[in-house]
Amino acid sequence: MSPMISAMAAIRHTNRHWFAICRNNAGLMRCILQLGDEVPAFAQLAQRSNVTWYEVVTRSVLRRHPDGAIDKNDILLAVHMLGSMMDELTRKLIVYPEPSFVKLMSKLKLDDNGLADAASVIWFRTLYPNKKLTDELSGAAARIAGWASKST
């Protein structure tokens, strides 16, 4: 990602990419979850990979804030929570589809990109609460951005 890209654009790109990877490798994702349940060393490897990613995201967020404006550990905690949200959405939609969630997606006319965009608004609002969201949004992402901005 270039430094000129907005925080929201970077988040959106990453979340869309995540869902695309998972969609294209649903069987592999299912195997990772199952193997992690059976083999503790594999679960630790997957956890280390997640922690490494969360640290990369945390450093990126810190670079976009003035020095000392936010606490690294607070951001790391938020990133852990947001990453867990993405993992659970992946499970409900792709790995072990939950019928009520899939039905809701259909009712809202959301595809993977639409869901990624809606999740990205939540990421952005959490990690950059004082920044104005200027990126063009549609569907559920625009609705969430609209009601989220009214509460601030």
CNS distance restraints for C-alpha pairs under 8 A (distance, minus, plus):
assign (resid   1 and name CA) (resid   5 and name CA) 6.86 0.50 0.50
assign (resid   1 and name CA) (resid  10 and name CA) 6.89 0.50 0.50
assign (resid   5 and name CA) (resid   9 and name CA) 6.30 0.50 0.50
assign (resid   5 and name CA) (resid  10 and name CA) 6.57 0.50 0.50
assign (resid   6 and name CA) (resid  10 and name CA) 6.29 0.50 0.50
assign (resid   7 and name CA) (resid  11 and name CA) 6.20 0.50 0.50
assign (resid   7 and name CA) (resid 124 and name CA) 7.37 0.50 0.50
assign (resid   8 and name CA) (resid  12 and name CA) 5.96 0.50 0.50
assign (resid   8 and name CA) (resid 120 and name CA) 7.01 0.50 0.50
assign (resid   8 and name CA) (resid 121 and name CA) 7.51 0.50 0.50
assign (resid   8 and name CA) (resid 124 and name CA) 6.01 0.50 0.50
assign (resid   8 and name CA) (resid 133 and name CA) 7.44 0.50 0.50
assign (resid   8 and name CA) (resid 135 and name CA) 6.94 0.50 0.50
assign (resid   9 and name CA) (resid  13 and name CA) 5.99 0.50 0.50
assign (resid   9 and name CA) (resid 135 and name CA) 7.29 0.50 0.50
assign (resid  10 and name CA) (resid  14 and name CA) 6.18 0.50 0.50
assign (resid  11 and name CA) (resid  15 and name CA) 6.12 0.50 0.50
assign (resid  11 and name CA) (resid 120 and name CA) 5.85 0.50 0.50
assign (resid  11 and name CA) (resid 123 and name CA) 7.34 0.50 0.50
assign (resid  11 and name CA) (resid 124 and name CA) 7.35 0.50 0.50
assign (resid  12 and name CA) (resid  16 and name CA) 6.02 0.50 0.50
assign (resid  12 and name CA) (resid 116 and name CA) 6.54 0.50 0.50
assign (resid  12 and name CA) (resid 117 and name CA) 5.72 0.50 0.50
assign (resid  12 and name CA) (resid 120 and name CA) 5.36 0.50 0.50
assign (resid  13 and name CA) (resid  17 and name CA) 6.05 0.50 0.50
assign (resid  14 and name CA) (resid  18 and name CA) 6.10 0.50 0.50
assign (resid  15 and name CA) (resid  19 and name CA) 6.38 0.50 0.50
assign (resid  15 and name CA) (resid 116 and name CA) 5.27 0.50 0.50
assign (resid  15 and name CA) (resid 117 and name CA) 7.52 0.50 0.50
assign (resid  15 and name CA) (resid 119 and name CA) 7.76 0.50 0.50
assign (resid  15 and name CA) (resid 120 and name CA) 6.85 0.50 0.50
assign (resid  16 and name CA) (resid  20 and name CA) 6.22 0.50 0.50
assign (resid  16 and name CA) (resid 112 and name CA) 7.17 0.50 0.50
assign (resid  16 and name CA) (resid 113 and name CA) 5.53 0.50 0.50
assign (resid  16 and name CA) (resid 116 and name CA) 5.25 0.50 0.50
assign (resid  16 and name CA) (resid 117 and name CA) 7.40 0.50 0.50
assign (resid  17 and name CA) (resid  21 and name CA) 6.12 0.50 0.50
assign (resid  18 and name CA) (resid  22 and name CA) 6.22 0.50 0.50
assign (resid  19 and name CA) (resid  23 and name CA) 5.88 0.50 0.50
assign (resid  19 and name CA) (resid  90 and name CA) 6.97 0.50 0.50
assign (resid  19 and name CA) (resid 112 and name CA) 6.36 0.50 0.50
assign (resid  19 and name CA) (resid 113 and name CA) 7.75 0.50 0.50
assign (resid  19 and name CA) (resid 116 and name CA) 7.26 0.50 0.50
assign (resid  20 and name CA) (resid  24 and name CA) 6.04 0.50 0.50
assign (resid  20 and name CA) (resid 112 and name CA) 7.58 0.50 0.50
assign (resid  21 and name CA) (resid  25 and name CA) 6.09 0.50 0.50
assign (resid  22 and name CA) (resid  26 and name CA) 5.41 0.50 0.50
assign (resid  22 and name CA) (resid  29 and name CA) 6.57 0.50 0.50
assign (resid  22 and name CA) (resid  90 and name CA) 7.19 0.50 0.50
assign (resid  22 and name CA) (resid  94 and name CA) 7.12 0.50 0.50
assign (resid  22 and name CA) (resid  95 and name CA) 7.98 0.50 0.50
assign (resid  23 and name CA) (resid  94 and name CA) 6.21 0.50 0.50
assign (resid  25 and name CA) (resid  29 and name CA) 6.21 0.50 0.50
assign (resid  26 and name CA) (resid  30 and name CA) 6.20 0.50 0.50
assign (resid  26 and name CA) (resid  94 and name CA) 6.28 0.50 0.50
assign (resid  26 and name CA) (resid  95 and name CA) 5.58 0.50 0.50
assign (resid  27 and name CA) (resid  31 and name CA) 6.21 0.50 0.50
assign (resid  27 and name CA) (resid  95 and name CA) 7.35 0.50 0.50
assign (resid  28 and name CA) (resid  32 and name CA) 6.17 0.50 0.50
assign (resid  29 and name CA) (resid  33 and name CA) 6.41 0.50 0.50
assign (resid  29 and name CA) (resid  95 and name CA) 6.52 0.50 0.50
assign (resid  30 and name CA) (resid  34 and name CA) 6.21 0.50 0.50
assign (resid  30 and name CA) (resid  95 and name CA) 5.58 0.50 0.50
assign (resid  30 and name CA) (resid  96 and name CA) 7.75 0.50 0.50
assign (resid  31 and name CA) (resid  35 and name CA) 5.78 0.50 0.50
assign (resid  32 and name CA) (resid  36 and name CA) 5.92 0.50 0.50
assign (resid  33 and name CA) (resid  37 and name CA) 6.44 0.50 0.50
assign (resid  34 and name CA) (resid  38 and name CA) 6.54 0.50 0.50
assign (resid  35 and name CA) (resid  39 and name CA) 5.77 0.50 0.50
assign (resid  35 and name CA) (resid  42 and name CA) 6.90 0.50 0.50
assign (resid  35 and name CA) (resid  43 and name CA) 7.46 0.50 0.50
assign (resid  36 and name CA) (resid  40 and name CA) 6.27 0.50 0.50
assign (resid  36 and name CA) (resid  41 and name CA) 7.87 0.50 0.50
assign (resid  36 and name CA) (resid  42 and name CA) 5.43 0.50 0.50
assign (resid  36 and name CA) (resid  43 and name CA) 4.16 0.50 0.50
assign (resid  36 and name CA) (resid  44 and name CA) 7.96 0.50 0.50
assign (resid  36 and name CA) (resid  46 and name CA) 7.69 0.50 0.50
assign (resid  37 and name CA) (resid  43 and name CA) 6.98 0.50 0.50
assign (resid  39 and name CA) (resid  43 and name CA) 6.44 0.50 0.50
assign (resid  40 and name CA) (resid  44 and name CA) 6.21 0.50 0.50
assign (resid  41 and name CA) (resid  45 and name CA) 6.30 0.50 0.50
assign (resid  42 and name CA) (resid  46 and name CA) 6.30 0.50 0.50
assign (resid  43 and name CA) (resid  47 and name CA) 6.12 0.50 0.50
assign (resid  44 and name CA) (resid  48 and name CA) 6.06 0.50 0.50
assign (resid  45 and name CA) (resid  49 and name CA) 6.28 0.50 0.50
assign (resid  46 and name CA) (resid  50 and name CA) 6.33 0.50 0.50
assign (resid  47 and name CA) (resid  51 and name CA) 6.16 0.50 0.50
assign (resid  48 and name CA) (resid  52 and name CA) 6.11 0.50 0.50
assign (resid  49 and name CA) (resid  53 and name CA) 6.33 0.50 0.50
assign (resid  50 and name CA) (resid  54 and name CA) 6.13 0.50 0.50
assign (resid  51 and name CA) (resid  55 and name CA) 6.17 0.50 0.50
assign (resid  52 and name CA) (resid  56 and name CA) 6.36 0.50 0.50
assign (resid  53 and name CA) (resid  57 and name CA) 6.29 0.50 0.50
assign (resid  54 and name CA) (resid  58 and name CA) 6.06 0.50 0.50
assign (resid  54 and name CA) (resid  76 and name CA) 6.72 0.50 0.50
assign (resid  54 and name CA) (resid  79 and name CA) 6.01 0.50 0.50
assign (resid  54 and name CA) (resid  80 and name CA) 6.38 0.50 0.50
assign (resid  54 and name CA) (resid  83 and name CA) 7.59 0.50 0.50
assign (resid  55 and name CA) (resid  59 and name CA) 6.19 0.50 0.50
assign (resid  55 and name CA) (resid  76 and name CA) 6.85 0.50 0.50
assign (resid  56 and name CA) (resid  60 and name CA) 6.34 0.50 0.50
assign (resid  57 and name CA) (resid  61 and name CA) 6.25 0.50 0.50
assign (resid  57 and name CA) (resid  79 and name CA) 7.27 0.50 0.50
assign (resid  58 and name CA) (resid  62 and name CA) 6.16 0.50 0.50
assign (resid  58 and name CA) (resid  72 and name CA) 7.13 0.50 0.50
assign (resid  58 and name CA) (resid  75 and name CA) 6.08 0.50 0.50
assign (resid  58 and name CA) (resid  76 and name CA) 5.61 0.50 0.50
assign (resid  58 and name CA) (resid  79 and name CA) 6.85 0.50 0.50
assign (resid  59 and name CA) (resid  63 and name CA) 6.24 0.50 0.50
assign (resid  60 and name CA) (resid  64 and name CA) 6.69 0.50 0.50
assign (resid  61 and name CA) (resid  65 and name CA) 6.75 0.50 0.50
assign (resid  61 and name CA) (resid  75 and name CA) 7.72 0.50 0.50
assign (resid  61 and name CA) (resid 127 and name CA) 7.13 0.50 0.50
assign (resid  62 and name CA) (resid  66 and name CA) 7.71 0.50 0.50
assign (resid  62 and name CA) (resid  67 and name CA) 7.71 0.50 0.50
assign (resid  62 and name CA) (resid  70 and name CA) 7.48 0.50 0.50
assign (resid  62 and name CA) (resid  72 and name CA) 7.14 0.50 0.50
assign (resid  63 and name CA) (resid  67 and name CA) 7.99 0.50 0.50
assign (resid  65 and name CA) (resid  69 and name CA) 6.42 0.50 0.50
assign (resid  65 and name CA) (resid  70 and name CA) 7.35 0.50 0.50
assign (resid  70 and name CA) (resid  74 and name CA) 7.50 0.50 0.50
assign (resid  70 and name CA) (resid  75 and name CA) 7.51 0.50 0.50
assign (resid  71 and name CA) (resid  75 and name CA) 6.48 0.50 0.50
assign (resid  72 and name CA) (resid  76 and name CA) 6.10 0.50 0.50
assign (resid  73 and name CA) (resid  77 and name CA) 6.09 0.50 0.50
assign (resid  74 and name CA) (resid  78 and name CA) 6.30 0.50 0.50
assign (resid  75 and name CA) (resid  79 and name CA) 6.06 0.50 0.50
assign (resid  75 and name CA) (resid 127 and name CA) 7.18 0.50 0.50
assign (resid  76 and name CA) (resid  80 and name CA) 6.17 0.50 0.50
assign (resid  77 and name CA) (resid  81 and name CA) 6.34 0.50 0.50
assign (resid  78 and name CA) (resid  82 and name CA) 6.11 0.50 0.50
assign (resid  78 and name CA) (resid 126 and name CA) 7.47 0.50 0.50
assign (resid  78 and name CA) (resid 127 and name CA) 7.52 0.50 0.50
assign (resid  79 and name CA) (resid  83 and name CA) 5.86 0.50 0.50
assign (resid  80 and name CA) (resid  84 and name CA) 6.11 0.50 0.50
assign (resid  81 and name CA) (resid  85 and name CA) 6.30 0.50 0.50
assign (resid  82 and name CA) (resid  86 and name CA) 6.47 0.50 0.50
assign (resid  82 and name CA) (resid 123 and name CA) 6.62 0.50 0.50
assign (resid  83 and name CA) (resid  87 and name CA) 6.32 0.50 0.50
assign (resid  84 and name CA) (resid  88 and name CA) 6.19 0.50 0.50
assign (resid  85 and name CA) (resid  89 and name CA) 6.17 0.50 0.50
assign (resid  86 and name CA) (resid  90 and name CA) 6.10 0.50 0.50
assign (resid  86 and name CA) (resid 119 and name CA) 7.82 0.50 0.50
assign (resid  87 and name CA) (resid  91 and name CA) 6.27 0.50 0.50
assign (resid  88 and name CA) (resid  92 and name CA) 6.16 0.50 0.50
assign (resid  89 and name CA) (resid  93 and name CA) 5.99 0.50 0.50
assign (resid  90 and name CA) (resid  94 and name CA) 5.38 0.50 0.50
assign (resid  90 and name CA) (resid  95 and name CA) 6.34 0.50 0.50
assign (resid  91 and name CA) (resid  95 and name CA) 4.59 0.50 0.50
assign (resid  91 and name CA) (resid  96 and name CA) 5.33 0.50 0.50
assign (resid  91 and name CA) (resid  97 and name CA) 6.69 0.50 0.50
assign (resid  92 and name CA) (resid  96 and name CA) 5.67 0.50 0.50
assign (resid  92 and name CA) (resid  97 and name CA) 4.77 0.50 0.50
assign (resid  92 and name CA) (resid  98 and name CA) 5.00 0.50 0.50
assign (resid  92 and name CA) (resid 101 and name CA) 6.71 0.50 0.50
assign (resid  92 and name CA) (resid 102 and name CA) 7.79 0.50 0.50
assign (resid  93 and name CA) (resid  97 and name CA) 4.68 0.50 0.50
assign (resid  93 and name CA) (resid  98 and name CA) 6.47 0.50 0.50
assign (resid  93 and name CA) (resid 101 and name CA) 6.98 0.50 0.50
assign (resid  93 and name CA) (resid 102 and name CA) 6.26 0.50 0.50
assign (resid  97 and name CA) (resid 101 and name CA) 7.67 0.50 0.50
assign (resid  97 and name CA) (resid 102 and name CA) 6.81 0.50 0.50
assign (resid  98 and name CA) (resid 102 and name CA) 6.15 0.50 0.50
assign (resid  99 and name CA) (resid 103 and name CA) 5.98 0.50 0.50
assign (resid 100 and name CA) (resid 104 and name CA) 6.17 0.50 0.50
assign (resid 101 and name CA) (resid 105 and name CA) 6.20 0.50 0.50
assign (resid 102 and name CA) (resid 106 and name CA) 6.31 0.50 0.50
assign (resid 103 and name CA) (resid 107 and name CA) 6.14 0.50 0.50
assign (resid 104 and name CA) (resid 108 and name CA) 6.11 0.50 0.50
assign (resid 105 and name CA) (resid 109 and name CA) 5.96 0.50 0.50
assign (resid 105 and name CA) (resid 110 and name CA) 5.03 0.50 0.50
assign (resid 105 and name CA) (resid 111 and name CA) 7.09 0.50 0.50
assign (resid 106 and name CA) (resid 110 and name CA) 6.11 0.50 0.50
assign (resid 106 and name CA) (resid 111 and name CA) 7.94 0.50 0.50
assign (resid 108 and name CA) (resid 140 and name CA) 7.37 0.50 0.50
assign (resid 110 and name CA) (resid 114 and name CA) 5.07 0.50 0.50
assign (resid 110 and name CA) (resid 115 and name CA) 6.07 0.50 0.50
assign (resid 110 and name CA) (resid 139 and name CA) 7.92 0.50 0.50
assign (resid 110 and name CA) (resid 140 and name CA) 7.71 0.50 0.50
assign (resid 111 and name CA) (resid 115 and name CA) 6.28 0.50 0.50
assign (resid 112 and name CA) (resid 116 and name CA) 6.09 0.50 0.50
assign (resid 113 and name CA) (resid 117 and name CA) 6.05 0.50 0.50
assign (resid 114 and name CA) (resid 118 and name CA) 6.24 0.50 0.50
assign (resid 114 and name CA) (resid 139 and name CA) 7.25 0.50 0.50
assign (resid 114 and name CA) (resid 140 and name CA) 7.11 0.50 0.50
assign (resid 114 and name CA) (resid 141 and name CA) 7.07 0.50 0.50
assign (resid 115 and name CA) (resid 119 and name CA) 6.11 0.50 0.50
assign (resid 115 and name CA) (resid 140 and name CA) 7.79 0.50 0.50
assign (resid 115 and name CA) (resid 141 and name CA) 7.75 0.50 0.50
assign (resid 116 and name CA) (resid 120 and name CA) 5.95 0.50 0.50
assign (resid 117 and name CA) (resid 121 and name CA) 6.46 0.50 0.50
assign (resid 117 and name CA) (resid 137 and name CA) 7.75 0.50 0.50
assign (resid 117 and name CA) (resid 141 and name CA) 5.56 0.50 0.50
assign (resid 118 and name CA) (resid 122 and name CA) 6.86 0.50 0.50
assign (resid 118 and name CA) (resid 140 and name CA) 5.88 0.50 0.50
assign (resid 118 and name CA) (resid 141 and name CA) 3.91 0.50 0.50
assign (resid 118 and name CA) (resid 142 and name CA) 7.66 0.50 0.50
assign (resid 118 and name CA) (resid 144 and name CA) 6.86 0.50 0.50
assign (resid 119 and name CA) (resid 123 and name CA) 6.34 0.50 0.50
assign (resid 119 and name CA) (resid 141 and name CA) 7.54 0.50 0.50
assign (resid 120 and name CA) (resid 124 and name CA) 6.00 0.50 0.50
assign (resid 120 and name CA) (resid 141 and name CA) 7.90 0.50 0.50
assign (resid 121 and name CA) (resid 125 and name CA) 6.02 0.50 0.50
assign (resid 121 and name CA) (resid 141 and name CA) 6.35 0.50 0.50
assign (resid 121 and name CA) (resid 144 and name CA) 7.13 0.50 0.50
assign (resid 121 and name CA) (resid 145 and name CA) 6.18 0.50 0.50
assign (resid 122 and name CA) (resid 126 and name CA) 6.07 0.50 0.50
assign (resid 123 and name CA) (resid 127 and name CA) 6.05 0.50 0.50
assign (resid 124 and name CA) (resid 128 and name CA) 5.49 0.50 0.50
assign (resid 124 and name CA) (resid 129 and name CA) 7.26 0.50 0.50
assign (resid 125 and name CA) (resid 129 and name CA) 4.85 0.50 0.50
assign (resid 125 and name CA) (resid 148 and name CA) 7.80 0.50 0.50
assign (resid 133 and name CA) (resid 145 and name CA) 7.93 0.50 0.50
assign (resid 137 and name CA) (resid 141 and name CA) 5.98 0.50 0.50
assign (resid 137 and name CA) (resid 142 and name CA) 4.92 0.50 0.50
assign (resid 138 and name CA) (resid 142 and name CA) 4.73 0.50 0.50
assign (resid 138 and name CA) (resid 143 and name CA) 7.62 0.50 0.50
assign (resid 139 and name CA) (resid 143 and name CA) 6.43 0.50 0.50
assign (resid 140 and name CA) (resid 144 and name CA) 6.01 0.50 0.50
assign (resid 141 and name CA) (resid 145 and name CA) 6.04 0.50 0.50
assign (resid 142 and name CA) (resid 146 and name CA) 6.02 0.50 0.50
assign (resid 143 and name CA) (resid 147 and name CA) 6.36 0.50 0.50
assign (resid 144 and name CA) (resid 148 and name CA) 5.81 0.50 0.50
assign (resid 145 and name CA) (resid 149 and name CA) 5.97 0.50 0.50
assign (resid 146 and name CA) (resid 150 and name CA) 6.51 0.50 0.50
assign (resid 147 and name CA) (resid 151 and name CA) 6.66 0.50 0.50
assign (resid 148 and name CA) (resid 152 and name CA) 6.98 0.50 0.50
